């Protein structure tokens, strides 16, 4: 696969996983039903998946891809901790 297309696919994958995680954190509405749904367990699972992707691709990403993944992951982790602090009061499934 050519480098430009590969980078675009990688970015799309990370953005897709990020969007799903934000939905699970209750930060954005579910794209299918328009509802705000919060599922911290699923959010953690997707964050763990992105962390694994970071570890498995170490040394194989361009500098731009690495910065992008690190930035998305840090943002999601901070949002996850923020939601944990709020407790289960807002939990919806």
C-alpha positions, 0 to 999 in steps of 0.5 A: 500500500502506498504511504499516503493511502496507508497514512489515511487509512491509519488516521481513519481507523484511529478517528473511528475508534476515538469516535466510538470511545467518545460515544461510550464516554457520553461526550457525543451522541450515538450516531445511530440513534442520536442518544447520549449513552455512557458505558465506561467499560466499553470506553476503557476497552476501546482505549485499551485497544488503541493503547495496544495499537500504539505498542504494536506499531511502535517504530513503524509509524511516521512521526505525524502518525505517532503524534496523532495517535498519542494526542488522541489517546491522551485526550481519551484517557483524560476524558475517561478519568474525568468520567470516572470521577463523576461516578455512576450517577450519569451512567446510561446503557 
